[in-house]
């Protein structure tokens, strides 16, 4: 249809589009039903999860009773159970080719298992490595037959050998997690319980530099699209996105949780990440924003310990204390299943309208509104009062001191204690 787009011929175009944008925003909140299913079968809290690098429908999970389960997400059922360790399964990771996976546990062992279930007989690991101390985490190299474990120190292992190729240490405290960089594959990051985030280079077999924060970092995750960017989940309720070249201050401080953040995982696009917290909720943050765009919670869900974003960017998996793995949509109001061409066109049109009018007060209010559990709601209110009180106190101190005696410290720099090279 030939159309004349001259604005003089369409004087009511903007009001009409505004009404459509308002309706689209309201409908988005009406259709926001993110919870899909819960995978139950574990007999203890879910402590760690791993994604299959080649298959979208396969997910591995390890529990606090040493049990590892492999799930088929399309059928929504467990396809295999292994009694892997005595005590907790502390960490797990799949090999980059997807043929096998590694687990570490409280029984001081590292075990390698086949991804396929055996034809007959008992489940036996391919390899078992006996260590001297408890391992708290494991991660596999993205391209080579090398993996790293952490505990008392960071050990880098060759798959063929039973002793580590090299051991890296800086400080004397236990290390809670270690992660390989997916792009610059020889870089590692680790978090220790003496509040450090340490970066290592595998080629030099020495630590590069470390940043010390006010409180302990539980885990970190590298951005799969930007080689130098990583996000750290901290005990002080915040997440910090750092550029590893400039560790003096974080790029962004993400503040929305009301309790310690226990896990973080990036979406495959590198534009968003999901975080799991002790406050029984899961939040989705855009990388460049300080506030979350979405918060997921259910009445039964307890402290969320581990979280993963699936490799097709559509779903989020979270494992929590009360033995369940829950599957959520990454986009709460997205329609699952086949879309007709007209539906697709209408969705794209509505999306553009929402972007065009996103700063209008009415539309912004509706798009941002979320119902929260009462406990979280009250804690947010309490923390707002505390923050305001701290701000007022600082203003008063500055007002009644010599000029320049009380320096202005930005929110980003407040949480960094030191950077050591």
N, C-alpha and C positions, 0 to 999 in steps of 0.2 A: 504494500500500500504506500503510495507516495505521500509523504507528510511534510508540511511546512513547519519547521521548528522555531519560527520567529516568535520570541516571547510576547510580542504585542498581540499576537493572535490567541495566546493561552494565558490570560491574566490570572487565572486561578490555579495554575499548575502547582505552585509551591504549597498552598493550603491543602490541595487534594493529596499531594505526596506526603505531607505531614500526617494527615489522617491515616493514610495507608501505613506509614512507618509506625505510628502509634498502635494500630491494630496488629501489625506484624510482631511488635515487641510484646504485646499482651499475649498473643497466641504462642509465642516462643515460651513464655513462662507457663502457659497452660499445658503445653505438650512436654515440658521438661520432666521426663521420667527416666533418670539415668540408671537406676538399679536394674540389672538384667537377671542375675542368678547368683546363688551361692553354691560353691563346691564343698560339700561336707564329706568327711571320711576320716580326717585326722582325729587322733585320740588325745592330742595335746596342742598347745598353742603353736601357730605357724611362725617359724623363726626366720626363714629365708626362702627366696624363690629365684628361679633362673629361667630365662627364655631360651627356646631352641633357636639356633641361628638360621636354620634352613626351613623349618616348618612353623607356619603361623599358628596352627591349632594345638601345638604341644607346649606344655608348661610343666616345669618341675618345681616341687615344693618340699622343704624339709621342716620337720617339727621338733619340738623340744624333747620328745621321747626317742630321738634317733631314727625316726622313720622318714623315708623319702618316698613321695608319691609322684607318678607321672600322670598328667591329666590330658584328656582329649577335650578341647574346648567346644568343638562342634557338637560332639555327643553329650558334653557336659558331664562326663564321668571319669572316674579313675581307671586307667588301663593297666597300671602296674604298681606294686608296693614292694619296697625293699626295706628290711631292717638294717640300716647302714652303720649306725654307731651306737655305742653305749653313751647315754647322756645326750645333751643337745647336739643338733646339727647346726654348726656355727656358720657355715658358708657353703655355697655351691656355685658352680659355673659350668657351662657347656663348652666343649672344644669347638673351635671356629668352623670345623667341617661338619659338626653335628653327629658324629658317629659315637662319641662317648662323652661322659661328664664326670666332674670331680666333686667330691664332698670332703669337708673337714669337720671334725667333731671334738667334743670334750675328752674323748679317749686318746688324744694326742696322735691321731692317725690322719693321713691323707689317703683317700681311696679313689681309684678310677673305675668307673662302671661302664658297661656297654649300654648304648641307648636302646637297642632292641632287646626285648625280653628273651631269655634262653628258651630253646625248644623243649627241653626237659631238664629235670634235676634242680638243684638249689641255685639261688641267686649268689654268685660269687664275684667279687671284684676282680678286674683285670690285674691291677697292681695295688699294693698297700705299702705305704711308707710310714714307718714308725718314727715319730719325732721325739724330741726331748721335752718340749713344753706344749701347752695347749695352743692350738691354732684358732684364731678368732675370725679369719676371713680368707678368701681365696679369689683369684681372678685369673683368667687365661689370656695369653697374648692373642691379638686379633689376626695374626698371620703365621706365626711360627709355633713349633711344638714346645712352647715355654709357658710356665705358669708361675704366679707369685703367691706366696702365702704370707700372712702376717700374724703376729702374736707378740712374743717377746721382742722380735725384730722382723724386718722384711726379708724373706728368703726368696731367691729366684731359682727355680728348678728347671732342669731339662727333663722331658718326659721319660727319657731312657735311663736316667740315673737316680739312685736312691739317696744321694746327698746333694745339697744345694750347690748350684754353680757359684753363687755369691750371696753373702748376707750383708744387708745394709742396715745401719742403725745410726740414730742421731738423738741423743737423750736416752733416758733409762726407763721410760714408762711403756706399758703395754699398748700395742697398736690395734685399733678396733676394726679398721677396714683398709683395703688396698685396691686401687683401680688402675687398669691400663688405659692409656689414651687411645681412642679408636682411630685417630688420624695420624698423629705422630706416635707410632706404635711402640717406640722405645721409651716413652715417658711414663712414669707412674706417679700417682698421688696417694698419700696415706694420711690417716687421722690417728693421732695418739691421744691417750687420756691425760697427758699433761698439757692439753689445750693447743697442741701444735697441728698444723697442716704441713706436711713435708713433701717436697717434690724430688723425685729421683730420676736419674738418667741411666738406663740399662747399659749403654755403651761405655760410660765412664766408670760404672759400678761404684759411684759415690753419690751422696745426696747433693742436690743443687742448692735449694734454699728452703727456708721454712717461714711461715707466718704464725705468730702466736696471738690467739684471740682471748677475749675476756673469759669465755667459758668453753667447755669441751665441745669439739665437733664430733658428731656421731658417725657420719659417713659423707662421702662426696660423690659427685657424678660428673663426668666430662661431657661437654656439649658435643654431639656427634657431627655437627656441621662446622663449628668454629674451633680450630685446633687448640687454642690457648685458653679457652674459657671453661671454667668449671664452677659448679654450685655446691656449697657446703651446707649441711643440715646441722644446726647448732642447738645446744641445750638451752640457750637464752631465748627460745621461742621463735628465733628468726632464721632465715636462710640468706646466705651471702653468695652473690655471684662475683667471682674474681676473674681478672685477666692475669694469667701467671707471669706476664712480663712486668706488671705493675702491681705488686702485692701490697703497696703502702696503704691503699684504700680499696674497698670492694667497688665494683662497677655499680651494683645495685644491692640495697638491703631490702629483703622481702619480709614484711611484717604483717602477719594476720593470725598466726596460730596463738593459742593461749596456754600452750604447754610445750615441753621439749619436742623438737622435731627429730624423728627416729630414722627416717629414710627418705631418699629423693631419687627420682628417675626422670631422664629426659625423654621427650617425644622424639621419634625418628626425624622430624623436620628440624629439630633444634630450636624451635620458636617458643616452646612451652615446656614446663616440667611439672611433675606431680610430686607432692610431698605427703608423707604419712606422719601422724603426730600422736603423742601420748594423750592428747585431749579427745581421742576417739573420733577424729574426723580426717578426711582426705581433702587436700586442696590443690587446685590447678592454678599455677601462676604463669602469666606471660613473662618471658625472660627479661624484658626491659621495663616491667612495671613493678612497683613495690607492693601492690595489693593483689589478692587472688581474684580470678574471674569466676571461680566456681568452688563450692564447698559441698562435699558429699558426707552423709552420716546416716546411720539407721539406729533404731532404738536398741538393737541387740549388740551392735558392734562395740567391742571394747578397745583397748589401746591398740592402735594399728602399728605393727612392727615392721612390715615390709611392703613395698609397693613396686609395681612394674607397669610400664606403658608398652602395649604390644607393638610389634614391628610394622603393622599396617596403619598405625596412627588412629585406630578407631576405638580401642578399648583400654581400660585400666583395670589391673588386677591388684587387690590388696589383701594381705594376710594379717590376721589379727589374733589377739590373745585367746578368743573363745573358739578356736579350732576351725574357723571357717575361712575360705578364700572367696572373696566377693568379686564379681565381674561387673564393671560399670561402663557406660558409654563415655567416651572422651568429650563428646559434644552432647549435652544433656537432652536437647530437644530434637536430635537428629532422627529421621525416620529410617528404620532398618529395612532391608529388602530392596526389591527392584523399584526404581523410580521411573515413572513415565516421563517422556521429554517435556511435557507441559508442566509437570510437577517440578522438574529440575529448573526450568526457566523461571517459574514462580518463586522458587526458593532463592535463586540467584538474585532476582529482582528485589525480593524482600531484604536480602542481606545487604545489598547496595543501599537501599532506603535507610536501613538501620544505621549503616555507617555514615550516611549523609547527615542524619539528624541526631547522631549519638550524644551531642552535647546539649540538646534541648532539655531543660530541667525535668519535664514530665517524663520523657522517654528515658532519660538517664536514671531517674528514680525507679521506674518499673524494671529496667534491665538489671539494676544493681541489687534489687531487693531479694533477700534469701531468708527463709525461716530457719532458725538455729535452735538446737536444744537449749533448754533453759540454763544449764550449767555453763555452756560456752557463752551464751548471751550475757549472763551476769559477770563472767570473768572479763569479757571485752569491756564492759562498762567500768568495772573496777580498775582495769589497767589504763583506761583513758583518763580516769581521775588521777591515778598515780603519775602518769606521764605529764599531765597538766601541772600537778603540784611541783614536780621536779623542774619543769620549765620556769614556773613562777619564781621558785627559789633561786634559780640561776640568774634570772633577770634582776631580782632584788640584790643579789650579791654584786652583780656588775654595776648596778646603780649606786651602791654605797661603797665601792672600792675605788682606788686610784684608776684613772683611765689606762687600759691595757694590762691591768693586774689579773683580771679574769678573762682569759682569751676565749674567743668564739671557736668552739670545736664542732665541726659538721657531724651530722648523724652517722655518716659513713665512717669517719675516723674514730668515733667514740669507742667502737668495739675492738679495735686493733691495738694490741699491746706493743708488739715489735715485729720487725721483719729481719731475719738473720740470713746472711748469704754465705 
